[in-house]
Amino acid sequence: MAIYKLSDEKIVKLNTTTFAKEKINEATDLQKFIANSIEVIDPNLFVISTEFCDWEDSKRR
């Protein structure tokens, strides 16, 4: 799906990219970005905790 930007009274199609091209790791970076900027999703949200894995069987999520 294409994404567009409104610019100077025009609609401009943004270039397609991937997480790999942008050097973003989905499992760590994206999670961190969302937790640190949760208000862009909804200004009434807040993060109680992020994922952690310091227990037995932590390979399961």
C-alpha distance matrix in Angstrom:
0.0 3.8 6.6 9.9 13.5 16.5 19.3 22.6 21.9 18.9 15.1 14.0 10.7 10.8 11.3 9.2 11.5 12.7 15.4 17.9 17.5 17.9 20.8 19.7 21.1 19.1 22.4 24.4 22.7 19.7 22.2 24.6 22.1 21.2 25.0 26.0 23.7 23.5 24.1 20.6 19.6 22.7 25.9 28.0 26.9 28.9 29.0 32.1 31.7 29.4 29.4 32.7 34.3 38.0 39.4 40.4 37.7 35.1 33.0 31.6 29.2
3.8 0.0 3.8 6.6 10.3 13.3 15.8 19.1 18.5 15.4 11.7 10.3 6.9 7.4 8.4 7.5 10.6 12.8 15.6 18.1 16.9 17.1 20.4 19.7 21.7 20.2 23.7 25.3 23.0 20.3 23.1 25.0 22.1 21.6 25.4 25.9 23.4 23.7 23.9 20.2 19.9 23.0 25.8 28.4 27.5 29.5 29.8 33.1 32.8 30.6 30.9 34.2 36.0 39.6 41.3 42.5 40.0 37.2 35.2 34.1 31.5
6.6 3.8 0.0 3.8 7.0 10.3 13.0 16.5 16.2 13.6 9.9 8.6 6.1 5.8 8.2 8.2 10.8 13.1 15.3 18.1 16.8 16.2 19.6 18.6 21.0 19.6 23.1 24.1 21.5 18.7 21.5 23.0 19.8 19.3 23.1 23.3 20.5 20.9 20.9 17.1 17.2 20.2 22.7 25.5 24.9 26.9 27.5 30.9 30.9 28.8 29.6 32.9 35.1 38.6 40.4 42.0 39.7 36.7 35.1 34.0 31.2
9.9 6.6 3.8 0.0 3.8 6.8 9.4 12.8 12.5 9.8 6.3 5.4 4.4 5.5 9.0 10.5 13.2 16.0 18.1 20.9 19.1 18.2 21.8 21.0 23.7 22.6 26.1 26.7 23.8 21.2 24.0 25.0 21.6 21.2 24.9 24.6 21.5 22.2 21.6 17.8 18.4 21.1 23.2 26.3 26.1 28.2 29.1 32.8 33.0 31.1 32.2 35.6 37.9 41.3 43.3 45.1 43.0 39.9 38.4 37.3 34.4
13.5 10.3 7.0 3.8 0.0 3.8 6.1 9.8 10.1 8.2 5.8 5.2 6.4 6.8 10.5 12.7 14.9 17.7 19.4 22.2 20.2 18.7 22.3 21.6 24.6 23.7 27.1 27.2 24.1 21.7 24.4 24.8 21.2 21.1 24.5 23.7 20.5 21.6 20.5 16.8 18.2 20.5 22.0 25.4 25.6 27.6 28.8 32.5 32.9 31.2 32.7 36.0 38.6 41.9 44.1 46.1 44.2 41.0 39.7 38.8 35.8
16.5 13.3 10.3 6.8 3.8 0.0 3.8 6.9 6.6 5.7 4.8 6.3 9.0 10.2 13.9 16.4 18.7 21.5 23.1 25.9 23.8 22.3 25.8 25.1 28.1 27.2 30.5 30.5 27.3 24.9 27.4 27.6 23.9 23.6 26.8 25.8 22.4 23.4 21.8 18.3 19.8 21.6 22.7 26.2 26.9 29.1 30.7 34.4 35.2 33.8 35.5 38.9 41.6 44.8 47.0 49.2 47.4 44.1 43.0 42.0 38.9
19.3 15.8 13.0 9.4 6.1 3.8 0.0 3.8 5.5 5.2 6.2 6.7 10.1 11.1 14.5 17.5 19.7 22.8 24.4 26.9 24.4 22.8 26.4 26.1 29.4 29.0 32.3 32.0 28.5 26.6 29.2 29.1 25.3 25.6 28.6 27.2 24.0 25.5 23.8 20.4 22.5 24.2 25.0 28.6 29.3 31.2 32.8 36.5 37.2 35.8 37.6 40.8 43.5 46.6 49.0 51.3 49.6 46.2 45.1 44.4 41.3
22.6 19.1 16.5 12.8 9.8 6.9 3.8 0.0 3.8 5.4 8.3 9.4 13.1 14.5 17.7 20.9 23.2 26.4 28.1 30.4 27.7 26.2 29.8 29.7 33.0 32.7 36.0 35.6 32.1 30.2 32.9 32.6 28.8 29.0 32.0 30.3 27.1 28.7 26.7 23.5 25.7 27.1 27.6 31.2 32.3 34.2 35.9 39.7 40.5 39.2 41.1 44.3 47.1 50.1 52.6 54.9 53.3 49.9 48.9 48.2 45.1
21.9 18.5 16.2 12.5 10.1 6.6 5.5 3.8 0.0 3.8 7.0 9.6 13.2 15.3 18.7 21.7 24.3 27.5 29.3 31.8 29.4 28.0 31.6 31.3 34.4 33.7 37.0 36.9 33.6 31.4 33.9 33.9 30.1 30.0 33.0 31.7 28.3 29.3 27.3 24.0 25.7 27.0 27.7 31.1 32.4 34.7 36.6 40.3 41.3 40.1 42.0 45.3 48.1 51.3 53.5 55.7 54.0 50.7 49.6 48.6 45.5
18.9 15.4 13.6 9.8 8.2 5.7 5.2 5.4 3.8 0.0 3.8 6.2 9.8 12.4 15.6 18.5 21.4 24.7 26.9 29.3 26.8 25.8 29.5 29.4 32.5 31.8 35.2 35.4 32.1 29.9 32.6 33.0 29.2 29.1 32.4 31.4 28.1 29.1 27.5 24.0 25.4 27.2 28.3 31.7 32.5 34.8 36.4 40.1 40.8 39.3 40.9 44.2 46.8 50.1 52.3 54.3 52.4 49.2 47.8 46.9 43.9
15.1 11.7 9.9 6.3 5.8 4.8 6.2 8.3 7.0 3.8 0.0 3.8 6.7 9.5 12.9 15.4 18.5 21.6 23.9 26.4 24.1 23.3 27.0 26.7 29.6 28.7 32.2 32.6 29.5 27.1 29.9 30.5 26.9 26.6 30.1 29.4 26.1 27.0 25.7 22.0 23.1 25.1 26.7 29.9 30.4 32.7 34.1 37.8 38.3 36.7 38.1 41.4 43.9 47.3 49.4 51.2 49.2 46.0 44.6 43.6 40.6
14.0 10.3 8.6 5.4 5.2 6.3 6.7 9.4 9.6 6.2 3.8 0.0 3.8 6.3 9.5 12.4 15.3 18.8 21.2 23.3 20.8 20.2 24.0 24.0 27.1 26.5 30.1 30.5 27.4 25.2 28.3 28.8 25.3 25.5 29.0 28.2 25.3 26.5 25.6 21.9 23.1 25.6 27.2 30.6 30.7 32.6 33.6 37.3 37.5 35.6 36.7 39.9 42.3 45.6 47.8 49.6 47.6 44.4 42.8 42.0 39.2
10.7 6.9 6.1 4.4 6.4 9.0 10.1 13.1 13.2 9.8 6.7 3.8 0.0 3.8 6.6 8.9 12.2 15.6 18.3 20.4 18.1 17.9 21.6 21.6 24.6 23.9 27.5 28.3 25.3 23.1 26.3 27.2 23.9 24.1 27.8 27.4 24.6 25.7 25.3 21.5 22.3 25.2 27.2 30.4 30.0 31.9 32.5 36.1 36.0 33.9 34.7 37.9 40.0 43.4 45.5 47.1 44.9 41.8 40.0 39.2 36.6
10.8 7.4 5.8 5.5 6.8 10.2 11.1 14.5 15.3 12.4 9.5 6.3 3.8 0.0 3.8 6.4 9.1 12.5 15.0 17.1 14.6 14.1 17.9 18.0 21.1 20.7 24.4 24.9 21.9 19.9 23.2 24.0 20.7 21.3 25.0 24.4 22.0 23.4 23.4 19.6 20.6 23.7 25.7 28.9 28.3 29.8 30.1 33.7 33.3 31.0 31.8 34.8 36.9 40.3 42.5 44.1 42.0 38.8 37.1 36.6 34.0
11.3 8.4 8.2 9.0 10.5 13.9 14.5 17.7 18.7 15.6 12.9 9.5 6.6 3.8 0.0 3.8 6.4 10.1 13.0 14.4 11.7 12.0 15.8 16.4 19.5 19.5 23.3 23.9 21.0 19.5 23.0 23.9 21.0 21.9 25.6 25.2 23.2 24.8 25.3 21.6 22.5 25.9 28.0 31.1 30.0 31.2 31.1 34.6 33.8 31.1 31.6 34.4 36.1 39.5 41.7 43.2 41.0 37.8 35.8 35.6 33.3
9.2 7.5 8.2 10.5 12.7 16.4 17.5 20.9 21.7 18.5 15.4 12.4 8.9 6.4 3.8 0.0 3.8 7.1 10.5 12.0 10.0 10.8 14.3 14.6 17.2 16.9 20.7 21.8 19.3 17.6 21.1 22.5 19.9 20.6 24.4 24.5 22.7 24.0 25.0 21.4 21.8 25.3 27.8 30.6 29.1 30.3 29.8 33.1 32.1 29.3 29.3 32.1 33.6 37.1 39.1 40.4 38.0 35.0 32.8 32.5 30.4
11.5 10.6 10.8 13.2 14.9 18.7 19.7 23.2 24.3 21.4 18.5 15.3 12.2 9.1 6.4 3.8 0.0 3.8 7.0 8.3 6.3 7.3 10.5 11.1 13.7 13.8 17.6 18.5 16.1 14.8 18.5 19.7 17.5 18.6 22.2 22.3 21.1 22.5 24.0 20.8 21.2 24.9 27.2 29.9 28.1 28.8 28.0 31.1 29.8 26.7 26.6 29.2 30.6 33.9 36.1 37.3 35.1 32.0 29.9 29.9 27.8
12.7 12.8 13.1 16.0 17.7 21.5 22.8 26.4 27.5 24.7 21.6 18.8 15.6 12.5 10.1 7.1 3.8 0.0 3.8 5.3 5.2 6.3 8.5 8.5 10.4 10.5 14.2 15.5 13.6 12.4 15.9 17.5 15.8 17.0 20.4 21.0 20.2 21.5 23.4 20.6 20.6 24.4 26.9 29.2 27.0 27.4 26.1 29.0 27.4 24.1 23.6 26.1 27.2 30.6 32.6 33.8 31.5 28.5 26.2 26.3 24.4
15.4 15.6 15.3 18.1 19.4 23.1 24.4 28.1 29.3 26.9 23.9 21.2 18.3 15.0 13.0 10.5 7.0 3.8 0.0 3.8 5.5 5.1 5.9 4.9 6.7 7.1 10.8 11.8 9.9 9.1 12.7 14.1 12.9 14.4 17.5 18.1 17.9 19.2 21.6 19.2 19.3 23.1 25.3 27.5 25.0 24.9 23.3 26.1 24.2 20.8 20.3 22.6 23.8 27.1 29.3 30.6 28.5 25.3 23.3 23.6 21.7
17.9 18.1 18.1 20.9 22.2 25.9 26.9 30.4 31.8 29.3 26.4 23.3 20.4 17.1 14.4 12.0 8.3 5.3 3.8 0.0 3.8 5.4 4.9 6.0 7.3 9.0 12.1 13.0 11.6 11.9 15.2 16.4 15.7 17.6 20.3 20.8 21.0 22.6 25.1 22.8 23.0 26.7 28.9 31.0 28.4 28.1 26.3 28.8 26.6 23.0 22.2 23.9 24.6 27.8 30.0 31.0 28.9 25.9 23.6 24.4 23.1
17.5 16.9 16.8 19.1 20.2 23.8 24.4 27.7 29.4 26.8 24.1 20.8 18.1 14.6 11.7 10.0 6.3 5.2 5.5 3.8 0.0 3.8 5.4 7.8 10.3 12.1 15.4 15.8 13.7 13.9 17.5 18.2 16.8 19.0 22.0 21.9 21.7 23.7 25.7 23.1 23.8 27.5 29.5 32.0 29.7 29.6 28.1 30.9 29.0 25.6 25.1 27.0 28.0 31.0 33.4 34.6 32.6 29.5 27.3 28.1 26.6
17.9 17.1 16.2 18.2 18.7 22.3 22.8 26.2 28.0 25.8 23.3 20.2 17.9 14.1 12.0 10.8 7.3 6.3 5.1 5.4 3.8 0.0 3.8 5.5 9.0 10.8 14.1 13.8 11.0 11.4 15.1 15.3 13.6 16.0 18.9 18.5 18.3 20.5 22.5 20.0 21.1 24.7 26.4 29.0 26.8 26.5 25.2 28.1 26.3 23.1 23.1 25.1 26.4 29.4 32.1 33.6 31.9 28.6 26.8 27.5 25.7
20.8 20.4 19.6 21.8 22.3 25.8 26.4 29.8 31.6 29.5 27.0 24.0 21.6 17.9 15.8 14.3 10.5 8.5 5.9 4.9 5.4 3.8 0.0 3.8 6.5 9.5 12.1 11.5 9.3 10.7 14.0 14.1 13.3 16.0 18.4 18.1 18.7 21.0 23.4 21.4 22.3 25.9 27.5 29.8 27.2 26.5 24.6 27.2 25.0 21.6 21.2 22.8 23.8 26.6 29.3 30.8 29.3 25.9 24.2 25.3 23.8
19.7 19.7 18.6 21.0 21.6 25.1 26.1 29.7 31.3 29.4 26.7 24.0 21.6 18.0 16.4 14.6 11.1 8.5 4.9 6.0 7.8 5.5 3.8 0.0 3.8 6.1 8.9 8.4 5.9 6.9 10.3 10.7 10.0 12.5 14.9 15.1 15.7 17.6 20.3 18.5 19.1 22.6 24.3 26.4 23.7 23.0 21.0 23.6 21.5 18.1 17.8 19.6 21.0 24.0 26.6 28.3 26.7 23.3 21.7 22.5 20.6
21.1 21.7 21.0 23.7 24.6 28.1 29.4 33.0 34.4 32.5 29.6 27.1 24.6 21.1 19.5 17.2 13.7 10.4 6.7 7.3 10.3 9.0 6.5 3.8 0.0 3.8 5.6 5.7 5.1 6.5 8.9 10.0 10.6 12.6 14.5 15.4 16.6 17.9 21.1 19.7 19.8 23.2 25.1 26.6 23.6 22.6 20.2 22.3 19.7 16.1 15.1 16.8 17.7 20.8 23.2 24.7 23.0 19.6 18.0 18.9 17.3
19.1 20.2 19.6 22.6 23.7 27.2 29.0 32.7 33.7 31.8 28.7 26.5 23.9 20.7 19.5 16.9 13.8 10.5 7.1 9.0 12.1 10.8 9.5 6.1 3.8 0.0 3.8 5.8 5.9 5.0 7.0 9.4 10.0 10.8 13.0 14.7 15.4 16.1 19.3 17.9 17.3 20.7 23.0 24.3 21.2 20.5 18.2 20.3 18.0 14.4 13.4 15.6 16.8 20.2 22.3 23.7 21.7 18.5 16.7 16.9 14.9
22.4 23.7 23.1 26.1 27.1 30.5 32.3 36.0 37.0 35.2 32.2 30.1 27.5 24.4 23.3 20.7 17.6 14.2 10.8 12.1 15.4 14.1 12.1 8.9 5.6 3.8 0.0 3.8 6.3 6.4 6.3 8.8 10.7 11.3 12.4 14.6 16.1 16.4 20.0 19.3 18.4 21.5 23.6 24.4 20.9 19.8 16.9 18.4 15.6 11.9 10.3 12.1 13.0 16.5 18.5 20.0 18.1 14.7 13.3 13.7 11.7
24.4 25.3 24.1 26.7 27.2 30.5 32.0 35.6 36.9 35.4 32.6 30.5 28.3 24.9 23.9 21.8 18.5 15.5 11.8 13.0 15.8 13.8 11.5 8.4 5.7 5.8 3.8 0.0 3.8 5.7 5.4 6.2 8.7 10.2 10.7 12.2 14.3 15.2 18.8 18.5 18.3 21.1 22.7 23.7 20.2 18.6 15.7 17.3 14.4 10.7 9.8 11.3 12.7 15.8 18.4 20.4 19.3 15.6 14.8 15.7 13.7
22.7 23.0 21.5 23.8 24.1 27.3 28.5 32.1 33.6 32.1 29.5 27.4 25.3 21.9 21.0 19.3 16.1 13.6 9.9 11.6 13.7 11.0 9.3 5.9 5.1 5.9 6.3 3.8 0.0 3.8 5.5 5.1 6.1 8.6 9.9 10.5 12.1 13.8 17.0 16.2 16.6 19.7 21.1 22.6 19.6 18.2 15.8 18.1 15.8 12.4 12.5 14.4 16.3 19.1 22.0 24.1 23.0 19.3 18.6 19.3 17.0
19.7 20.3 18.7 21.2 21.7 24.9 26.6 30.2 31.4 29.9 27.1 25.2 23.1 19.9 19.5 17.6 14.8 12.4 9.1 11.9 13.9 11.4 10.7 6.9 6.5 5.0 6.4 5.7 3.8 0.0 3.8 5.4 5.0 6.2 8.6 9.9 10.5 11.5 14.7 13.6 13.5 16.8 18.6 20.2 17.2 16.4 14.4 17.0 15.2 12.0 12.3 15.0 17.2 20.4 22.9 25.0 23.5 19.9 19.1 19.1 16.3
22.2 23.1 21.5 24.0 24.4 27.4 29.2 32.9 33.9 32.6 29.9 28.3 26.3 23.2 23.0 21.1 18.5 15.9 12.7 15.2 17.5 15.1 14.0 10.3 8.9 7.0 6.3 5.4 5.5 3.8 0.0 3.8 5.5 5.3 6.2 8.6 10.0 10.2 13.9 13.6 13.1 15.8 17.5 18.4 15.1 13.8 11.3 13.6 11.5 8.3 8.7 11.7 14.2 17.5 19.8 22.1 20.9 17.3 17.0 16.7 13.7
24.6 25.0 23.0 25.0 24.8 27.6 29.1 32.6 33.9 33.0 30.5 28.8 27.2 24.0 23.9 22.5 19.7 17.5 14.1 16.4 18.2 15.3 14.1 10.7 10.0 9.4 8.8 6.2 5.1 5.4 3.8 0.0 3.8 5.5 5.1 6.0 8.5 9.8 13.2 13.5 13.9 16.3 17.2 18.4 15.2 13.4 11.0 13.3 11.3 8.5 9.9 12.2 15.1 17.7 20.6 23.3 22.7 18.9 19.1 19.3 16.4
22.1 22.1 19.8 21.6 21.2 23.9 25.3 28.8 30.1 29.2 26.9 25.3 23.9 20.7 21.0 19.9 17.5 15.8 12.9 15.7 16.8 13.6 13.3 10.0 10.6 10.0 10.7 8.7 6.1 5.0 5.5 3.8 0.0 3.8 5.6 5.2 6.1 8.2 11.1 10.5 11.5 14.3 15.3 17.1 14.5 13.4 11.9 15.0 13.8 11.5 13.2 15.9 18.8 21.5 24.3 26.9 26.1 22.4 22.3 22.2 19.2
21.2 21.6 19.3 21.2 21.1 23.6 25.6 29.0 30.0 29.1 26.6 25.5 24.1 21.3 21.9 20.6 18.6 17.0 14.4 17.6 19.0 16.0 16.0 12.5 12.6 10.8 11.3 10.2 8.6 6.2 5.3 5.5 3.8 0.0 3.8 5.5 5.1 5.4 8.8 8.4 8.4 11.2 12.6 14.1 11.2 10.6 9.4 12.8 12.2 10.2 12.2 15.5 18.6 21.5 23.9 26.5 25.5 21.9 21.9 21.2 17.9
25.0 25.4 23.1 24.9 24.5 26.8 28.6 32.0 33.0 32.4 30.1 29.0 27.8 25.0 25.6 24.4 22.2 20.4 17.5 20.3 22.0 18.9 18.4 14.9 14.5 13.0 12.4 10.7 9.9 8.6 6.2 5.1 5.6 3.8 0.0 3.8 5.6 5.3 9.0 10.2 10.2 11.9 12.5 13.3 10.1 8.3 6.4 9.5 8.8 7.4 10.3 13.2 16.7 19.2 21.7 24.6 24.1 20.5 21.2 20.6 17.2
26.0 25.9 23.3 24.6 23.7 25.8 27.2 30.3 31.7 31.4 29.4 28.2 27.4 24.4 25.2 24.5 22.3 21.0 18.1 20.8 21.9 18.5 18.1 15.1 15.4 14.7 14.6 12.2 10.5 9.9 8.6 6.0 5.2 5.5 3.8 0.0 3.8 6.0 8.5 9.8 11.2 12.7 12.5 14.0 11.5 9.6 8.5 11.7 11.4 10.4 13.3 15.8 19.2 21.4 24.2 27.4 27.1 23.4 24.1 23.9 20.7
23.7 23.4 20.5 21.5 20.5 22.4 24.0 27.1 28.3 28.1 26.1 25.3 24.6 22.0 23.2 22.7 21.1 20.2 17.9 21.0 21.7 18.3 18.7 15.7 16.6 15.4 16.1 14.3 12.1 10.5 10.0 8.5 6.1 5.1 5.6 3.8 0.0 3.8 5.4 6.0 8.0 9.7 9.7 11.9 10.0 9.4 9.6 13.3 13.7 12.9 15.8 18.7 22.1 24.6 27.2 30.2 29.6 26.0 26.4 25.8 22.4
23.5 23.7 20.9 22.2 21.6 23.4 25.5 28.7 29.3 29.1 27.0 26.5 25.7 23.4 24.8 24.0 22.5 21.5 19.2 22.6 23.7 20.5 21.0 17.6 17.9 16.1 16.4 15.2 13.8 11.5 10.2 9.8 8.2 5.4 5.3 6.0 3.8 0.0 3.8 5.4 5.7 6.8 7.5 9.0 6.6 6.5 7.3 11.1 12.1 11.8 14.7 18.0 21.5 24.1 26.2 29.1 28.4 25.0 25.6 24.5 20.9
24.1 23.9 20.9 21.6 20.5 21.8 23.8 26.7 27.3 27.5 25.7 25.6 25.3 23.4 25.3 25.0 24.0 23.4 21.6 25.1 25.7 22.5 23.4 20.3 21.1 19.3 20.0 18.8 17.0 14.7 13.9 13.2 11.1 8.8 9.0 8.5 5.4 3.8 0.0 3.8 5.3 4.9 4.2 7.0 6.4 7.5 9.8 13.4 15.1 15.4 18.4 21.6 25.2 27.7 29.8 32.7 32.1 28.7 29.4 28.1 24.5
20.6 20.2 17.1 17.8 16.8 18.3 20.4 23.5 24.0 24.0 22.0 21.9 21.5 19.6 21.6 21.4 20.8 20.6 19.2 22.8 23.1 20.0 21.4 18.5 19.7 17.9 19.3 18.5 16.2 13.6 13.6 13.5 10.5 8.4 10.2 9.8 6.0 5.4 3.8 0.0 3.8 5.6 6.6 9.8 9.2 10.9 12.5 16.3 17.5 17.1 19.7 23.0 26.4 29.2 31.3 34.0 33.0 29.7 29.8 28.6 25.0
19.6 19.9 17.2 18.4 18.2 19.8 22.5 25.7 25.7 25.4 23.1 23.1 22.3 20.6 22.5 21.8 21.2 20.6 19.3 23.0 23.8 21.1 22.3 19.1 19.8 17.3 18.4 18.3 16.6 13.5 13.1 13.9 11.5 8.4 10.2 11.2 8.0 5.7 5.3 3.8 0.0 3.8 6.8 8.9 7.8 10.1 11.7 15.2 16.4 16.1 18.3 21.9 25.2 28.1 29.9 32.4 31.2 28.0 28.1 26.4 22.7
22.7 23.0 20.2 21.1 20.5 21.6 24.2 27.1 27.0 27.2 25.1 25.6 25.2 23.7 25.9 25.3 24.9 24.4 23.1 26.7 27.5 24.7 25.9 22.6 23.2 20.7 21.5 21.1 19.7 16.8 15.8 16.3 14.3 11.2 11.9 12.7 9.7 6.8 4.9 5.6 3.8 0.0 3.8 5.4 5.6 8.8 11.4 14.6 16.7 17.2 19.8 23.3 26.7 29.4 31.0 33.7 32.7 29.7 30.1 28.3 24.5
25.9 25.8 22.7 23.2 22.0 22.7 25.0 27.6 27.7 28.3 26.7 27.2 27.2 25.7 28.0 27.8 27.2 26.9 25.3 28.9 29.5 26.4 27.5 24.3 25.1 23.0 23.6 22.7 21.1 18.6 17.5 17.2 15.3 12.6 12.5 12.5 9.7 7.5 4.2 6.6 6.8 3.8 0.0 3.8 5.6 8.2 11.5 14.5 17.1 18.0 21.1 24.3 27.9 30.3 32.1 35.0 34.4 31.3 32.1 30.5 26.8
28.0 28.4 25.5 26.3 25.4 26.2 28.6 31.2 31.1 31.7 29.9 30.6 30.4 28.9 31.1 30.6 29.9 29.2 27.5 31.0 32.0 29.0 29.8 26.4 26.6 24.3 24.4 23.7 22.6 20.2 18.4 18.4 17.1 14.1 13.3 14.0 11.9 9.0 7.0 9.8 8.9 5.4 3.8 0.0 3.8 6.8 10.4 12.7 15.8 17.4 20.5 23.5 27.1 29.3 30.8 33.7 33.2 30.4 31.5 29.6 25.9
26.9 27.5 24.9 26.1 25.6 26.9 29.3 32.3 32.4 32.5 30.4 30.7 30.0 28.3 30.0 29.1 28.1 27.0 25.0 28.4 29.7 26.8 27.2 23.7 23.6 21.2 20.9 20.2 19.6 17.2 15.1 15.2 14.5 11.2 10.1 11.5 10.0 6.6 6.4 9.2 7.8 5.6 5.6 3.8 0.0 3.8 6.9 9.5 12.2 13.7 16.7 19.8 23.4 25.7 27.2 30.0 29.5 26.6 27.7 25.9 22.1
28.9 29.5 26.9 28.2 27.6 29.1 31.2 34.2 34.7 34.8 32.7 32.6 31.9 29.8 31.2 30.3 28.8 27.4 24.9 28.1 29.6 26.5 26.5 23.0 22.6 20.5 19.8 18.6 18.2 16.4 13.8 13.4 13.4 10.6 8.3 9.6 9.4 6.5 7.5 10.9 10.1 8.8 8.2 6.8 3.8 0.0 3.8 6.4 9.2 11.0 14.4 17.2 20.9 22.8 24.6 27.7 27.5 24.5 25.9 24.4 20.9
29.0 29.8 27.5 29.1 28.8 30.7 32.8 35.9 36.6 36.4 34.1 33.6 32.5 30.1 31.1 29.8 28.0 26.1 23.3 26.3 28.1 25.2 24.6 21.0 20.2 18.2 16.9 15.7 15.8 14.4 11.3 11.0 11.9 9.4 6.4 8.5 9.6 7.3 9.8 12.5 11.7 11.4 11.5 10.4 6.9 3.8 0.0 3.8 5.6 7.3 10.7 13.4 17.1 19.1 20.9 24.0 24.0 20.8 22.4 21.1 17.6
32.1 33.1 30.9 32.8 32.5 34.4 36.5 39.7 40.3 40.1 37.8 37.3 36.1 33.7 34.6 33.1 31.1 29.0 26.1 28.8 30.9 28.1 27.2 23.6 22.3 20.3 18.4 17.3 18.1 17.0 13.6 13.3 15.0 12.8 9.5 11.7 13.3 11.1 13.4 16.3 15.2 14.6 14.5 12.7 9.5 6.4 3.8 0.0 3.8 7.1 10.2 12.2 15.8 17.2 18.7 21.9 22.2 19.4 21.5 20.2 17.0
31.7 32.8 30.9 33.0 32.9 35.2 37.2 40.5 41.3 40.8 38.3 37.5 36.0 33.3 33.8 32.1 29.8 27.4 24.2 26.6 29.0 26.3 25.0 21.5 19.7 18.0 15.6 14.4 15.8 15.2 11.5 11.3 13.8 12.2 8.8 11.4 13.7 12.1 15.1 17.5 16.4 16.7 17.1 15.8 12.2 9.2 5.6 3.8 0.0 3.8 6.7 8.5 12.1 13.7 15.4 18.7 19.0 16.0 18.1 17.1 14.1
29.4 30.6 28.8 31.1 31.2 33.8 35.8 39.2 40.1 39.3 36.7 35.6 33.9 31.0 31.1 29.3 26.7 24.1 20.8 23.0 25.6 23.1 21.6 18.1 16.1 14.4 11.9 10.7 12.4 12.0 8.3 8.5 11.5 10.2 7.4 10.4 12.9 11.8 15.4 17.1 16.1 17.2 18.0 17.4 13.7 11.0 7.3 7.1 3.8 0.0 3.8 6.3 10.0 12.4 14.5 17.6 17.4 14.0 15.6 15.0 11.9
29.4 30.9 29.6 32.2 32.7 35.5 37.6 41.1 42.0 40.9 38.1 36.7 34.7 31.8 31.6 29.3 26.6 23.6 20.3 22.2 25.1 23.1 21.2 17.8 15.1 13.4 10.3 9.8 12.5 12.3 8.7 9.9 13.2 12.2 10.3 13.3 15.8 14.7 18.4 19.7 18.3 19.8 21.1 20.5 16.7 14.4 10.7 10.2 6.7 3.8 0.0 3.8 6.9 9.9 11.7 14.4 13.9 10.4 11.8 11.3 8.5
32.7 34.2 32.9 35.6 36.0 38.9 40.8 44.3 45.3 44.2 41.4 39.9 37.9 34.8 34.4 32.1 29.2 26.1 22.6 23.9 27.0 25.1 22.8 19.6 16.8 15.6 12.1 11.3 14.4 15.0 11.7 12.2 15.9 15.5 13.2 15.8 18.7 18.0 21.6 23.0 21.9 23.3 24.3 23.5 19.8 17.2 13.4 12.2 8.5 6.3 3.8 0.0 3.8 6.2 8.5 11.6 11.8 8.3 10.5 10.9 9.2
34.3 36.0 35.1 37.9 38.6 41.6 43.5 47.1 48.1 46.8 43.9 42.3 40.0 36.9 36.1 33.6 30.6 27.2 23.8 24.6 28.0 26.4 23.8 21.0 17.7 16.8 13.0 12.7 16.3 17.2 14.2 15.1 18.8 18.6 16.7 19.2 22.1 21.5 25.2 26.4 25.2 26.7 27.9 27.1 23.4 20.9 17.1 15.8 12.1 10.0 6.9 3.8 0.0 3.8 5.7 8.3 8.5 5.0 7.6 8.8 8.4
38.0 39.6 38.6 41.3 41.9 44.8 46.6 50.1 51.3 50.1 47.3 45.6 43.4 40.3 39.5 37.1 33.9 30.6 27.1 27.8 31.0 29.4 26.6 24.0 20.8 20.2 16.5 15.8 19.1 20.4 17.5 17.7 21.5 21.5 19.2 21.4 24.6 24.1 27.7 29.2 28.1 29.4 30.3 29.3 25.7 22.8 19.1 17.2 13.7 12.4 9.9 6.2 3.8 0.0 3.8 7.1 9.0 6.6 9.9 11.5 11.7
39.4 41.3 40.4 43.3 44.1 47.0 49.0 52.6 53.5 52.3 49.4 47.8 45.5 42.5 41.7 39.1 36.1 32.6 29.3 30.0 33.4 32.1 29.3 26.6 23.2 22.3 18.5 18.4 22.0 22.9 19.8 20.6 24.3 23.9 21.7 24.2 27.2 26.2 29.8 31.3 29.9 31.0 32.1 30.8 27.2 24.6 20.9 18.7 15.4 14.5 11.7 8.5 5.7 3.8 0.0 3.8 6.3 5.5 9.2 10.3 11.3
40.4 42.5 42.0 45.1 46.1 49.2 51.3 54.9 55.7 54.3 51.2 49.6 47.1 44.1 43.2 40.4 37.3 33.8 30.6 31.0 34.6 33.6 30.8 28.3 24.7 23.7 20.0 20.4 24.1 25.0 22.1 23.3 26.9 26.5 24.6 27.4 30.2 29.1 32.7 34.0 32.4 33.7 35.0 33.7 30.0 27.7 24.0 21.9 18.7 17.6 14.4 11.6 8.3 7.1 3.8 0.0 3.8 5.4 8.3 9.5 11.7
37.7 40.0 39.7 43.0 44.2 47.4 49.6 53.3 54.0 52.4 49.2 47.6 44.9 42.0 41.0 38.0 35.1 31.5 28.5 28.9 32.6 31.9 29.3 26.7 23.0 21.7 18.1 19.3 23.0 23.5 20.9 22.7 26.1 25.5 24.1 27.1 29.6 28.4 32.1 33.0 31.2 32.7 34.4 33.2 29.5 27.5 24.0 22.2 19.0 17.4 13.9 11.8 8.5 9.0 6.3 3.8 0.0 3.8 5.4 6.2 9.1
35.1 37.2 36.7 39.9 41.0 44.1 46.2 49.9 50.7 49.2 46.0 44.4 41.8 38.8 37.8 35.0 32.0 28.5 25.3 25.9 29.5 28.6 25.9 23.3 19.6 18.5 14.7 15.6 19.3 19.9 17.3 18.9 22.4 21.9 20.5 23.4 26.0 25.0 28.7 29.7 28.0 29.7 31.3 30.4 26.6 24.5 20.8 19.4 16.0 14.0 10.4 8.3 5.0 6.6 5.5 5.4 3.8 0.0 3.8 5.2 7.0
33.0 35.2 35.1 38.4 39.7 43.0 45.1 48.9 49.6 47.8 44.6 42.8 40.0 37.1 35.8 32.8 29.9 26.2 23.3 23.6 27.3 26.8 24.2 21.7 18.0 16.7 13.3 14.8 18.6 19.1 17.0 19.1 22.3 21.9 21.2 24.1 26.4 25.6 29.4 29.8 28.1 30.1 32.1 31.5 27.7 25.9 22.4 21.5 18.1 15.6 11.8 10.5 7.6 9.9 9.2 8.3 5.4 3.8 0.0 3.8 6.5
31.6 34.1 34.0 37.3 38.8 42.0 44.4 48.2 48.6 46.9 43.6 42.0 39.2 36.6 35.6 32.5 29.9 26.3 23.6 24.4 28.1 27.5 25.3 22.5 18.9 16.9 13.7 15.7 19.3 19.1 16.7 19.3 22.2 21.2 20.6 23.9 25.8 24.5 28.1 28.6 26.4 28.3 30.5 29.6 25.9 24.4 21.1 20.2 17.1 15.0 11.3 10.9 8.8 11.5 10.3 9.5 6.2 5.2 3.8 0.0 3.8
29.2 31.5 31.2 34.4 35.8 38.9 41.3 45.1 45.5 43.9 40.6 39.2 36.6 34.0 33.3 30.4 27.8 24.4 21.7 23.1 26.6 25.7 23.8 20.6 17.3 14.9 11.7 13.7 17.0 16.3 13.7 16.4 19.2 17.9 17.2 20.7 22.4 20.9 24.5 25.0 22.7 24.5 26.8 25.9 22.1 20.9 17.6 17.0 14.1 11.9 8.5 9.2 8.4 11.7 11.3 11.7 9.1 7.0 6.5 3.8 0.0
